[in-house]
Amino acid sequence: MGGVVAIGERTEVAGLALAGVTVLVAERPDDAVAAWEALPPGTALVLVGRAAARALGPARLEAPEPLTVVLP
């Protein structure tokens, strides 16, 4: 089974580290894109904050892998 990664603003994703999620803080749009490009090999699920989702765009979010979910 692959890993779980969260990309987003610190206030959105920091607490997920307590559940073992790899947290990549992205306070700016460029940070979100850089975090996506640096996803660890074997990442199976990416949880994305709303601002990061806007920065990443639909092409990345709708790709078949890794499974990507935008946080409410």
N, C-alpha and C positions, 0 to 999 in steps of 0.2 A: 504494500500500500504506500502511496506517495505522501508527501508532506502537505501541510496546510500553511499558507502564507496570507497575511493581511497587509494591504497597502492602503494608507490613508493618513489623515491628520491624526496627530498624537491623541487628541481627545476621543477620537473614534475607535482607535485600534489598540491602544496601549494595554488595556485590560485583557485582551485576548491572549497576551503572553502568559497569563496565569493558567491558561488551559493548554499550554504547549504549542501555541501557534507562533510561527516565526513572524515577527512584526517588522515591517519596513515603513518607517515614518516618511510621509510625503506631504510636506506643508505647501509646496508649490506644484503647479502642473508639470514642470520639468522634472521634479523629484519623482512624480508618479511614473512618468515614462521611463526614467532611469531605473526605478525599482522593478518595473515590469521586465525590462531588458536584463536585469540581474537576478531573475527568479532562479532559485537553486534547481539543479537537475532533479527530476523526479517529482516536482511539485504537481500535486493532483487537484488541489482546490485553492482558489485565490478569492479571498474576501476583500472587497474593494469599497472604500468610502465614496460618498457621492461626488465630492469635488475631484477625487482621483479618477472616478469613472468618466466624468466629463473630459478630463485630460486624455484618458486612454482611448476614448472613442469606440464606436460600435465594432469596428473590425477586430480589435483585440478582445472585447468583451464577449462577442458572439462566436469566437473561434471554438472548435470542438474540444480542444485541449489547451491549457488546463481548464477544468470546469471553473467558471467564474460567477460569483454572486455579488451583486451590489447591495451593500448594507443599507437598511432603511434609515 
